[in-house]
Each structure stands twice: as structure tokens, then as C-alpha cells.
């Protein structure tokens, strides 16, 4: 009779709710030009909290664009951690690329809508999103399309090099140093390393050198599991299986992997793609050993802790699967990002209050140090507990402080490396 019937109204409301859940641009696969347009569209929608920059070019000359979110784009603010998401390192593993485009749209939309959780993240974190590390490989895979995409078509870059086997191998050096009590962080790169890596790998390494990243995730496909370092086994294969290769931060890495897995709609259930991973997490080497991978390189060369997220059984899922995948990953992408605010952080000063960069921050019982950034600020991811923390720098007396980390946000601990002044305690951080 022209009036609203109850089922009609329910259907309309449900449609509106679903629309809100996956609002923004429609779900589709983005070829290179589409992706660039999508990123610049976000930048124009949220101009005051975003910046787009290129870290370099692919073999075929495509820019490797990063979209940054911050309350002060383009500026590192002391005590504000740097975070990155990297997608599409394997060109034919495309879900990560689409999720990061959607995540960028989501951050902008939620910020504009006044979502306090997202606004706080953008104000307190500098977030860098590289949706495609391998745009050339993606184009090869996309030409095949979801229906015919082979397991390896488009995996490598334009020279068919697997970028996740292309970083300088620092694991062998680390495992040697473990036996000889050598360095446990920021290992030196081999001579002529720049000639030994692909342009995309070189761009990412230079990116890591230019930003003091604290936490990162690298989005892949082909399984559903959160994979944490080390990827490379310390031991040769035993009866065809490789063995667990723990880092000094194994407990923290397990927590980071679990954070993503349990916030994901189904990863934590363990059974996916015909495989079982307890809690939806795995140590890389205990799954299969891999040399010259990106996550191990992050940990051994920089201050950054990175895990690898395998997000879909199907490497190139059809566009119709993207809304479900987005809803399955949305909370996990936010929850994992929030982990950058756990542990301790602070400034390292000399007795005249001058900040000291490249000071070493060591935690008793964890054989992996981090260093302070150019502004003298440092960030150390830690689980709740009580720790003895020491800052040291050449030419200064070290400074040691005992600090208790709770389950909430990072405790701020200022460390003065000098003769005269003791450590400054701040029991809580103000963001």
C-alpha cells in the first residue's frame, strides 16, 4: 500500500549498516594507476594528516609510493614512534595491497568522523603505508587475473627476482656473533651490498635508514598465519624439517603475532588452507627456513620489529571476496598498529641536556639492543615486567635505571648518560 513494511525496513537498515561497515570506495582490484589515484584521493580527502612520498622506483620505473598518516606529516616528533605496513612484496599476493588501500581510506574516513581511537593513533604515531613493494610483479599477475593466476606468475619483480630472498644475509653473521659474544644489533652490511640487491629492495633499505621504525608488518598471501622471526634456521635440516629459530625477543614476537591472530576473525582458529598453526602463529624457521628475508633484516639491521602476515589461502582472491577479507582483517590491522605504544620510550641526554643519537639501550636478560634516533629518542618494545635498562654512548658513563612496564602504554624513561646526573623516572607517559 505504499507504506513501509517491517521486513522492508529491516532489509533497508541492514543494507545501510553493511554500507557503513564497508563504506568508502567500492571493493575492486587496483592496477597501478588505480592504486595511485586511490592514494592521492585519500590525501586530498585528509590533507592535514597525510602525505604521499616515493621511496624509489621499480625496475620498470613505477614509483614506490608511501602514504603517511600523522598530525604533523613529514616531521618526526620526538617520542612519537614510527610504524610501517608493507604490502604486495610478492606481486601475485595481492590481498595485502588491497587491504592497505582500504585501510588508508578507513583511517581517513574514521578520522573525519571523529573516531577517538583512530584520531589518537594518528596523533600519537607516525604511520607509513606502502601498499605495493612490487608494482611490476603485480601487473604481470593482474594480466593473468584471479582465475588463471599461477603460483609463481608475477611473484618476483620484473627481473623475476623474489624480493623476499633479496636482502643482505645478516643471519649468518648474527649466528656467528652469538657464539663469539659479538654485536647483537645493527649488524654491518656487506661490501658492495647496493650492487647485490634489486631496485625495490634498495629503496626499502634506504627507507629503513631514513626513518627510525619501531614496528612493522609485511603482508603476504598463500596461507593464513602470523609468522615471526627468525625466518632462517640456525641449524641444517634435521630429517627434512627445520628447527625453531628464536630471537632474543621471542616472547615479544609471539605476543605481536598473537595480537594480530586473535584480532583477526579466523586466523587464531589455527586450521586454514589445509594447514594447522596453533593460535594462528608460527616461528618462520620452524615452518620452513628462508634466507635473505625482509623481517629478519629489519630486526638485525634496524630498531624495527617486523612480522610477516600470511592473510589468504588464495593469493589472488576474486574481488567478490574482498569485503569479507576487509572485515576479517580490519580490527587486526588497528590492534597490531597499537602495539607500537607498548614497552618503554624516552630521551637520552648528556649532562647539558643535549640529545644523544645512536646511544645503545640495553635491557638486562635480552641480548638485543636498540639505539636512540637523531633526536635522542628511543623506543623499546617490552612485555609487562620489571627491567634493568642501561643507556650507553662512546665517551660517556652509562646510565642504568630499573623500570616496571605495565600492560598499558609505554612507560617514559629519560636516561642521562653523563658523570653527574642519575636517570630521570617518569612512571607514566603523557601522550
C-alpha positions as CSV (number, residue, x, y, z in Angstrom):
1,X,0.0,0.0,0.0
2,X,2.9,2.4,-0.3
3,X,3.8,2.2,3.4
4,X,7.0,0.8,4.9
5,X,6.5,-2.9,5.8
6,X,8.6,-4.2,8.7
7,X,10.7,-6.7,6.7
8,X,11.4,-4.0,4.1
9,X,12.5,-1.6,6.8
10,X,14.8,-4.3,8.4
11,X,16.3,-5.0,5.0
12,X,16.9,-1.3,4.4
13,X,18.5,-0.8,7.8
14,X,20.7,-3.9,7.4
15,X,21.8,-2.6,4.0
16,X,22.6,0.7,5.5
17,X,24.6,-0.9,8.3
18,X,26.5,-3.1,5.9
19,X,27.2,0.0,3.8
20,X,28.6,1.7,6.8
21,X,30.8,-1.3,7.6
22,X,32.4,-1.2,4.2
23,X,31.9,2.4,3.3
24,X,34.1,4.4,1.1
25,X,35.1,3.3,-2.4
26,X,33.9,0.0,-3.8
27,X,36.0,-3.1,-3.4
28,X,38.0,-3.9,-6.5
29,X,41.5,-4.9,-7.6
30,X,43.6,-1.8,-8.2
31,X,46.0,-1.8,-11.1
32,X,49.0,0.6,-10.7
33,X,47.3,3.8,-12.0
34,X,44.1,2.9,-10.0
35,X,46.2,2.4,-6.8
36,X,48.0,5.7,-7.3
37,X,44.7,7.5,-7.9
38,X,43.2,5.9,-4.7
39,X,46.2,7.0,-2.6
40,X,46.0,10.6,-3.9
41,X,42.3,10.6,-3.3
42,X,42.9,9.8,0.3
43,X,45.5,12.5,0.5
44,X,43.1,15.1,-0.9
45,X,40.3,13.9,1.4
46,X,42.5,14.2,4.5
47,X,45.2,16.8,3.5
48,X,46.2,17.9,7.0
49,X,47.0,14.4,8.3
50,X,48.5,12.8,5.3
51,X,51.5,13.0,2.9
52,X,52.5,10.9,-0.1
53,X,56.1,10.3,-0.9
54,X,58.1,7.9,-3.1
55,X,60.9,5.8,-1.7
56,X,62.2,5.0,-5.2
57,X,61.3,3.3,-8.4
58,X,60.8,-0.3,-9.5
59,X,62.8,-1.9,-12.3
60,X,60.2,-0.7,-14.8
61,X,60.2,2.8,-13.4
62,X,57.0,2.7,-11.3
63,X,57.1,4.8,-8.1
64,X,57.0,3.0,-4.8
65,X,54.6,5.3,-3.1
66,X,54.1,5.6,0.6
67,X,51.1,7.2,2.3
68,X,51.9,8.7,5.6
69,X,49.4,9.5,8.4
70,X,50.4,11.9,11.2
71,X,49.3,15.0,12.9
72,X,52.4,16.6,11.5
73,X,53.0,14.8,8.2
74,X,56.7,14.9,7.0
75,X,58.1,15.5,10.5
76,X,59.4,13.1,13.1
77,X,58.3,14.3,16.5
78,X,60.5,13.2,19.4
79,X,58.9,10.3,21.4
80,X,56.4,9.6,18.6
81,X,57.0,6.1,17.2
82,X,57.3,5.4,13.5
83,X,55.3,2.4,12.2
84,X,55.1,0.8,8.7
85,X,52.9,-1.6,6.8
86,X,54.3,-3.1,3.6
87,X,52.1,-5.0,1.1
88,X,52.5,-6.9,-2.2
89,X,56.2,-7.7,-1.9
90,X,55.3,-10.8,-3.9
91,X,53.5,-9.3,-6.9
92,X,50.9,-12.2,-7.1
93,X,50.0,-12.0,-3.4
94,X,47.5,-9.2,-3.8
95,X,45.3,-9.1,-0.7
96,X,47.7,-7.1,1.3
97,X,47.8,-4.4,-1.3
98,X,44.0,-4.1,-1.4
99,X,43.8,-4.2,2.4
100,X,46.3,-1.4,2.8
101,X,44.5,0.8,0.2
102,X,41.2,0.1,2.1
103,X,43.0,0.7,5.5
104,X,44.2,4.1,4.2
105,X,40.7,5.0,3.2
106,X,39.4,3.8,6.6
107,X,41.9,5.8,8.6
108,X,40.9,9.0,6.7
109,X,37.2,8.3,7.0
110,X,37.3,7.5,10.7
111,X,39.4,10.5,11.5
112,X,36.9,12.7,9.7
113,X,34.1,11.0,11.5
114,X,35.7,11.8,14.9
115,X,36.6,8.2,15.8
116,X,38.6,8.8,19.0
117,X,40.6,5.6,18.8
118,X,41.8,6.3,15.2
119,X,42.3,10.0,15.9
120,X,44.5,9.2,18.9
121,X,46.5,6.7,16.8
122,X,47.1,9.3,14.1
123,X,48.1,12.0,16.7
124,X,50.4,9.7,18.7
125,X,52.0,7.6,15.8
126,X,53.6,8.3,12.5
127,X,52.1,5.7,10.2
128,X,53.7,4.8,6.9
129,X,51.8,2.6,4.4
130,X,53.5,1.1,1.3
131,X,50.6,-0.8,-0.4
132,X,52.9,-2.2,-3.1
133,X,56.6,-3.0,-2.8
134,X,56.4,-4.9,-6.2
135,X,54.2,-3.0,-8.6
136,X,55.9,-4.6,-11.7
137,X,55.2,-8.1,-10.5
138,X,51.6,-7.2,-9.7
139,X,51.0,-6.1,-13.2
140,X,52.2,-9.4,-14.5
141,X,49.9,-11.3,-12.1
142,X,46.9,-9.0,-12.8
143,X,47.2,-9.6,-16.5
144,X,46.6,-13.3,-15.8
145,X,43.7,-12.4,-13.5
146,X,42.4,-14.2,-10.4
147,X,41.0,-17.2,-12.4
148,X,44.3,-18.2,-14.1
149,X,46.9,-16.9,-11.7
150,X,49.7,-19.5,-11.3
151,X,51.5,-19.9,-8.0
152,X,54.6,-18.1,-9.3
153,X,53.4,-15.8,-12.1
154,X,54.2,-12.3,-11.0
155,X,55.8,-13.4,-7.7
156,X,59.2,-11.8,-8.4
157,X,59.9,-8.3,-9.8
158,X,60.4,-7.5,-13.5
159,X,63.6,-9.5,-13.4
160,X,61.8,-12.4,-11.8
161,X,63.8,-12.0,-8.6
162,X,62.0,-12.9,-5.3
163,X,62.3,-9.7,-3.2
164,X,61.9,-11.7,0.0
165,X,65.1,-13.6,-0.8
166,X,67.0,-10.4,-1.8
167,X,68.1,-8.7,1.4
168,X,71.7,-8.9,2.6
169,X,72.0,-12.1,4.7
170,X,72.8,-10.9,8.2
171,X,71.6,-14.0,9.9
172,X,74.8,-16.0,9.3
173,X,76.8,-13.1,10.8
174,X,74.4,-12.9,13.8
175,X,74.6,-16.7,14.5
176,X,78.4,-16.4,14.4
177,X,78.3,-13.4,16.8
178,X,76.1,-15.3,19.2
179,X,78.9,-17.9,19.6
180,X,81.7,-15.2,19.9
181,X,79.8,-12.7,22.0
182,X,79.8,-10.1,19.2
183,X,77.3,-7.4,18.3
184,X,73.6,-8.2,18.8
185,X,72.1,-5.4,16.8
186,X,72.6,-3.1,13.8
187,X,74.9,-5.6,12.1
188,X,77.1,-4.2,9.3
189,X,76.1,-4.6,5.7
190,X,78.5,-6.5,3.4
191,X,80.7,-4.6,1.0
192,X,79.0,-3.7,-2.4
193,X,75.6,-4.7,-1.0
194,X,74.0,-2.0,-3.1
195,X,75.1,-3.8,-6.3
196,X,73.7,-7.1,-4.9
197,X,70.1,-6.1,-4.4
198,X,67.2,-5.2,-6.7
199,X,66.0,-1.5,-7.0
200,X,62.9,-2.3,-4.9
201,X,65.0,-3.9,-2.2
202,X,67.4,-1.0,-2.3
203,X,64.6,1.5,-2.0
204,X,63.2,-0.2,1.1
205,X,66.6,-0.5,2.8
206,X,67.2,3.3,2.2
207,X,63.7,3.9,3.6
208,X,64.7,2.0,6.8
209,X,67.9,4.0,7.0
210,X,65.9,7.3,6.8
211,X,63.2,6.5,9.4
212,X,63.6,5.1,12.8
213,X,60.9,2.5,12.5
214,X,59.8,0.7,15.7
215,X,57.3,-1.8,14.5
216,X,56.3,-3.2,11.1
217,X,54.3,-5.9,9.3
218,X,54.8,-7.3,5.9
219,X,51.6,-8.6,4.2
220,X,51.7,-11.8,2.1
221,X,49.3,-14.5,0.9
222,X,49.2,-18.2,0.3
223,X,48.5,-19.2,3.9
224,X,46.7,-17.7,7.0
225,X,49.2,-17.3,9.8
226,X,51.2,-14.6,11.6
227,X,54.9,-15.5,11.1
228,X,57.6,-14.1,13.3
229,X,61.5,-14.1,13.2
230,X,63.8,-15.7,12.8
231,X,63.0,-17.0,9.3
232,X,66.4,-18.5,8.8
233,X,67.2,-21.7,10.8
234,X,70.4,-21.8,12.8
235,X,70.8,-25.5,12.1
236,X,70.7,-27.5,9.0
237,X,67.6,-29.6,8.3
238,X,67.0,-32.4,10.7
239,X,65.2,-35.3,9.0
240,X,63.7,-32.9,6.4
241,X,62.4,-30.4,9.0
242,X,63.9,-27.2,10.0
243,X,64.0,-26.1,13.7
244,X,62.6,-23.2,15.6
245,X,65.0,-20.2,15.4
246,X,64.2,-17.9,18.4
247,X,65.3,-14.2,18.5
248,X,66.3,-12.7,21.8
249,X,62.8,-11.1,21.7
250,X,61.0,-14.3,21.1
251,X,58.3,-13.7,23.8
252,X,57.6,-10.2,22.4
253,X,57.4,-11.5,18.8
254,X,54.9,-14.3,19.9
255,X,52.8,-11.6,21.6
256,X,52.9,-9.4,18.5
257,X,51.9,-12.3,16.3
258,X,49.1,-13.4,18.7
259,X,47.8,-9.8,18.7
260,X,47.2,-9.9,15.0
261,X,45.9,-13.5,15.0
262,X,43.4,-13.1,17.8
263,X,42.1,-9.8,16.5
264,X,41.6,-11.4,13.1
265,X,38.2,-13.1,12.5
266,X,39.6,-16.6,11.9
267,X,43.4,-16.7,11.8
268,X,43.6,-17.7,15.5
269,X,41.4,-20.8,15.0
270,X,44.5,-22.5,13.5
271,X,43.0,-24.6,10.7
272,X,43.3,-22.7,7.5
273,X,44.2,-23.7,3.9
274,X,44.7,-27.3,4.9
275,X,47.4,-26.4,7.5
276,X,47.2,-26.1,11.3
277,X,49.1,-23.4,13.2
278,X,48.5,-23.4,16.9
279,X,46.9,-20.0,17.8
280,X,47.4,-19.0,14.1
281,X,51.1,-18.1,14.7
282,X,54.4,-19.7,13.7
283,X,58.1,-19.1,14.0
284,X,59.4,-18.6,10.5
285,X,62.2,-21.2,10.6
286,X,60.1,-23.8,12.3
287,X,57.7,-23.6,9.3
288,X,60.4,-23.5,6.6
289,X,63.8,-21.9,6.6
290,X,64.3,-18.8,4.4
291,X,67.5,-16.8,3.7
292,X,67.7,-13.1,3.0
293,X,64.2,-12.3,4.1
294,X,62.9,-8.9,5.0
295,X,61.6,-9.5,8.5
296,X,65.0,-10.9,9.8
297,X,66.8,-8.0,8.1
298,X,64.6,-5.4,9.9
299,X,65.5,-6.9,13.3
300,X,69.2,-7.4,12.6
301,X,69.9,-4.1,10.8
302,X,67.4,-1.6,12.4
303,X,65.5,-0.9,15.6
304,X,62.3,-2.3,13.9
305,X,60.5,-5.4,14.9
306,X,58.7,-6.9,11.9
307,X,56.4,-9.9,11.4
308,X,55.1,-11.4,8.2
309,X,51.3,-11.8,7.9
310,X,50.1,-14.5,5.6
311,X,46.5,-13.4,5.0
312,X,44.7,-15.6,2.4
313,X,44.8,-19.2,1.1
314,X,44.1,-17.7,-2.3
315,X,47.0,-15.5,-3.4
316,X,44.8,-13.5,-5.9
317,X,41.3,-13.7,-4.4
318,X,38.4,-12.5,-6.6
319,X,37.1,-9.0,-6.0
320,X,33.9,-10.5,-4.5
321,X,36.0,-11.9,-1.6
322,X,37.5,-8.5,-0.7
323,X,34.7,-7.2,1.6
324,X,34.8,-10.3,3.8
325,X,38.6,-10.2,3.9
326,X,38.5,-6.5,4.9
327,X,36.0,-7.2,7.7
328,X,38.2,-10.1,8.8
329,X,41.4,-8.0,9.0
330,X,40.2,-4.5,9.9
331,X,40.4,-4.8,13.7
332,X,43.7,-6.8,13.5
333,X,45.3,-4.0,11.4
334,X,44.4,-1.5,14.1
335,X,45.2,-3.6,17.1
336,X,48.6,-4.6,15.7
337,X,49.4,-0.9,15.0
338,X,48.6,0.0,18.6
339,X,51.3,-2.4,19.8
340,X,53.9,0.2,18.8
341,X,52.9,2.0,22.0
342,X,54.0,-0.8,24.5
343,X,57.2,-1.1,26.4
344,X,59.4,1.9,27.3
345,X,60.5,5.0,25.5
346,X,62.4,8.1,26.4
347,X,65.1,10.6,25.6
348,X,68.9,10.1,26.0
349,X,70.6,13.3,27.1
350,X,74.1,14.4,28.1
351,X,74.6,16.4,31.3
352,X,73.9,19.6,29.4
353,X,70.6,18.3,28.1
354,X,71.8,17.8,24.6
355,X,70.1,14.8,23.0
356,X,72.4,11.9,22.0
357,X,71.7,9.9,18.9
358,X,72.9,6.3,18.4
359,X,73.2,5.7,22.1
360,X,72.7,2.0,22.8
361,X,69.8,1.0,25.0
362,X,70.3,-2.5,26.5
363,X,67.9,-4.5,28.7
364,X,69.4,-7.0,31.1
365,X,68.5,-10.5,30.1
366,X,67.5,-9.7,26.5
367,X,70.5,-9.9,24.1
368,X,69.3,-7.4,21.6
369,X,69.9,-3.6,22.0
370,X,68.2,-0.7,20.3
371,X,69.6,2.7,19.6
372,X,68.4,6.2,20.0
373,X,67.3,8.2,17.0
374,X,68.6,11.5,15.7
375,X,66.6,13.5,18.2
376,X,67.9,11.3,21.1
377,X,64.6,9.4,21.5
378,X,64.5,5.7,21.8
379,X,61.7,3.1,21.8
380,X,62.0,-0.4,23.3
381,X,59.1,-2.9,22.9
382,X,58.8,-4.9,26.1
383,X,56.2,-7.2,27.7
384,X,54.9,-6.3,31.2
385,X,57.5,-6.8,33.8
386,X,60.4,-5.2,35.7
387,X,63.6,-4.5,33.7
388,X,67.1,-3.1,34.2
389,X,67.7,-0.7,31.3
390,X,71.1,0.8,30.5
391,X,71.9,3.6,28.0
392,X,75.5,3.9,26.9
393,X,77.3,6.0,24.3
394,X,81.0,6.4,23.4
395,X,82.7,9.0,25.6
396,X,80.0,8.9,28.3
397,X,79.4,7.0,31.5
398,X,76.5,4.6,31.1
399,X,73.2,5.3,32.9
400,X,71.2,2.4,34.4
401,X,67.6,2.5,35.5
402,X,65.1,0.0,36.8
403,X,61.6,0.3,35.3
404,X,58.4,-1.6,35.6
405,X,56.3,-1.9,32.5
406,X,52.6,-2.4,32.9
407,X,50.1,-3.7,30.3
408,X,49.1,-0.2,29.2
409,X,51.0,2.3,27.1
410,X,54.8,2.8,27.1
411,X,56.4,4.0,30.2
412,X,58.6,7.0,29.6
413,X,62.1,6.7,31.0
414,X,64.6,9.5,30.4
415,X,68.2,8.4,30.6
416,X,71.1,10.8,31.1
417,X,74.4,9.4,30.1
418,X,76.9,11.5,31.9
419,X,79.0,11.8,35.1
420,X,76.8,13.8,37.3
421,X,73.0,13.2,36.9
422,X,71.1,10.0,37.6
423,X,68.3,8.7,35.5
424,X,65.0,10.6,35.4
425,X,62.0,8.5,36.2
426,X,58.6,9.1,34.8
427,X,56.1,6.4,35.9
428,X,53.6,7.2,33.2
429,X,53.7,8.6,29.8
430,X,51.6,11.5,28.7
431,X,50.6,11.3,25.1
